[in-house]
Amino acid sequence: MASAAEADDPSLVATLEKFCLYETRARFYVIGSSREKRWFRVLKIDRSEPSELNVSEDPVWYSLQEVKSLLQRIDEGNRSTGGLTFVTKAYGIAGCIKFLESYYLILVTKRHQIGCICGHAIYCIDESQMITIPHSSMQTDVATSKNELRYKKLLASVDLTKDFFYSYTYPIMQSLQQNDTYAGIKEMPYENLFVWNTFLAEPIRSRCRNTLWTVALVHGHFKQVRLSIFGREVNVVLISRRSRHFAGTRYLKRGVNDHGKVANDVETEQIVFEEEAGSLKGRMSAVVQMRGSIPLFWSQEASRLSPKPDIFVQRYDPTYEATKLHFDDLAQRYGHPIIILNLIKTVEKRPREMMLRREYFNAVGYLNQNVPEEKKLRFIHWDFHKFAKSKSANVLGVLGKVAGEALDLTGFYYSGKPKVQKKRSTQLSRTSTARDGSLDIRVGSGDLSRLSSNADALSSTGFQDMRKEANKQEPLGDAPCYQTGVLRTNCIDCLDRTNVAQYAYGLAALGRQLHAMGLSHVPKIHPDSSIASALMEMYQSMGDALAHQYGGSAAHNMVFTERQGKWKATTQSREFLKSIKRYYSNAYTDGEKQDAINLFLGYFQPQEGKPALWELDTDYYLHVTTAGDDLMSNSYPSSSAPGNNAFMGSGAALNLGTTLRPVPACKEDYSRMKLTSFDKLMGMTCSSIKDVRLHCDADLKLNGGVGTSGMAPDAAYEFPPFSYGCWLNSLSLCCPYSICMYDSVRYNLKAQTGCLVKESILRQLHQKELPRLKM
């Protein structure tokens, strides 16, 4: 209906998704079109100024025939200077940047879809292009100077094809709870701290006074998989968003700056939604956690002689003003309570981490003075390494208990049973599964080592068995619930230990999310189930991506690899290679990487006659004296009442029929795909299917079920890479070893894709897969 309305009224077109760039000697012409290519806009960029950016937007919406006629007239009018020339196709403008003289236009020239949230497509970048705006005849020698070329090379080292993603119609930089509860959003919120091209996009946005032409890029990690539970399809999405404030590399960005922004600040959101979510039919749920460097003034100097340089507390702040600013910012973003899970060491032969642990504890204690109980910081310290050394240690078990208690305090977002509402209440409600916390999560609550020494110690603290408790609980029902507060996890790097803790929290949250949506009878997933293994793979992939971005190598995952039963000798050799790669990156390449980040984010803006970026002794002042950190002034709506979650804001609730309305064209894109190979056919239908369970075999036997290695009757899990044998099994064939029902397979495929596959292709597939399947 929406697309039909847009066909008649171009003012209803919300986004431009496809672009063509043309050039004459005097101007660039960017022709932007809607998804269906029914309506077009024109952006003109002047090429006659060597160092100024002159952009004008034509306010008229053109039809296809009108825009063709316009381009023809432009061509005829510029015949004397070469006419109108096509340059490239694009899918969005990442922004503009100027170094010493000329402006450059950064275009997204290739993309592919990596996910779909409530009908809104999510894309990553396959290829980008930087185009010089002024005509070569207008440029001076500065445009080809050594420094200008070095700046261009430095910016190009920020690879937009790695870990950047965006959406035209869904504010991916915000959480699902924000998008579902805010009033209708007219434009993408570029001032959000998770939009990395805020600085690059500003020249075009400010001149056009809209966000039609640019795409808002989020840096981090995105992963989406699909579950089929009791015949109901649900999607699980894991999104990590890296903050652009105080951003950088491992040893060059530590602790907190004067504005309260911490290094390696990453928000992680876990979303579960049904296929029809957003169309007033399906349910959806989300939970948010975050990680960030210890909010004190501390540093480590990268050394080529020592892989573990000393830790220095740079300055003493008696009132912990920067630390207070940081936690005030978290309260504004997430509300209260703020739960701090600190995983650094408590005992060392040579004091390093333990110094920060003591200072961090003192800072939290100071900030909790004269503060109402509901706004006090909850501080949990647990020496991860000390406990993990024990052969009988159950690291995930202890962290799971902490996660459960944190979820009891903060709750999680659940949309409730979908129904059409004439008027939506904006009043907050806490998650109904919350109960009185049996663990005293407050400052001064002490070291968690006393809770984790053995099972009796855990029970003595008041932790109750989740399975027994679940028998007394009912699903959340029809009422929506909201997350108020957040769990903040940190170790020294906020990479390896932190990732394990975040997985434990995600696993505990997933059990409650599935239970709330009526997909599970108990709010817990067994840690040995295949669904838990699938979630572990997602968090492992996320951890590797975030570790590469900040530390220069994949994450150390000893806990994960042991849980997955991998050979210890092989695991140790891989971990050793990761350590070498991280050491090399930190000692030799992080300096240039930090310069590229500062240039990309606009913390350093080159000027002729002033020191170049690579000539600076330090970049610390760049992150405390520039306007980069001041862009957050309008990013968060103020809470409407004390204790309310900042997610909710003070405005009216979002109309589900607008922002989260599914975009049917996203699914149509798949149906238009040309099936030129069997691989594309597999990717178009169900990819591969990995067998999953909600419980492990032992649980099934205890409950009277039969523990087998085949597919569980209640769940199926989709996950790449492709595995044709498993996929064929999902079509209910007699046996993977003797595939003879080709016609049945062909018509099963036709029912799913609308395409009839040749029998010869299936026979070739059978011959290819048979040897592997028999092994």
Buried (B, 14 or more C-beta within 10 A) or exposed (E): EBBEEBBEEBEEBBBBBBBBBBBBBEBBBBBBBBBBEBBBBBBBBBBEBBBEBBBEBBEEBBEEEEBEEBBEEBBEEBEEEEBBEEBEEBBBBBBBBBBBBBBBBBBBBBBEEEBBBBBBBBBBBEEBBBBBBBBEEBBEEBBEBEBBEBBBEBBEBBEBEEBBBBBBBBBBBBBBBBBBBBBEBEEBBBBBBBBBBBBBBBBBBEBBEBBBBBBBBBBBBBBBBBBBBEEBBBBBBBBBBBBBBBBBBBBBBBBBBBBBBBBBBBBBBBBBBBBBBBBBEBBBBBBBBBBBBBBBBBBBEBBEEEBEBEBEBEEEBEEBEBBBBBBEBBBBBBBBBBBBBBBBBBEEEEBBBBBBBEBBBEBBBBBBEEEEEEBBBBBBBBBBBBBBEEEEBBBBEBBBBBBBBBBBBBBBBBBBBBEEEEEEEBEBEBBBBBEEBBBEBBBEBEBBBEBBBEEEEBEEBEBEEBEEBBEEBEBBEEEBBBBBBBBBBBBBBBBBBBBBBBBBBBBBBBBBBBBBBBBBEBBBBBBBBBBBBBBBBBBBBBBBBBBBBBBBBBBBBBBBBEBEEEEEEEBEEBBEEBEEBBBBBBBEEBBBBBBBBBBBBBBBBBEEEEEBBEEBEEBBEBBBEBEBBEBBEEBBBEBBEEBBBBBBBEEEBBEBEEBBBBBEBBEEEEEEEEBEEBEEBBBBBBBBBBBBBBBBBEBBEEEEBEEEEEBBEBBBBBBEEBBBBBBBBBBEBEEBEEBEBBEBBBEBBEEEBEBEBEEEBBEEBBEEBBEEBEE
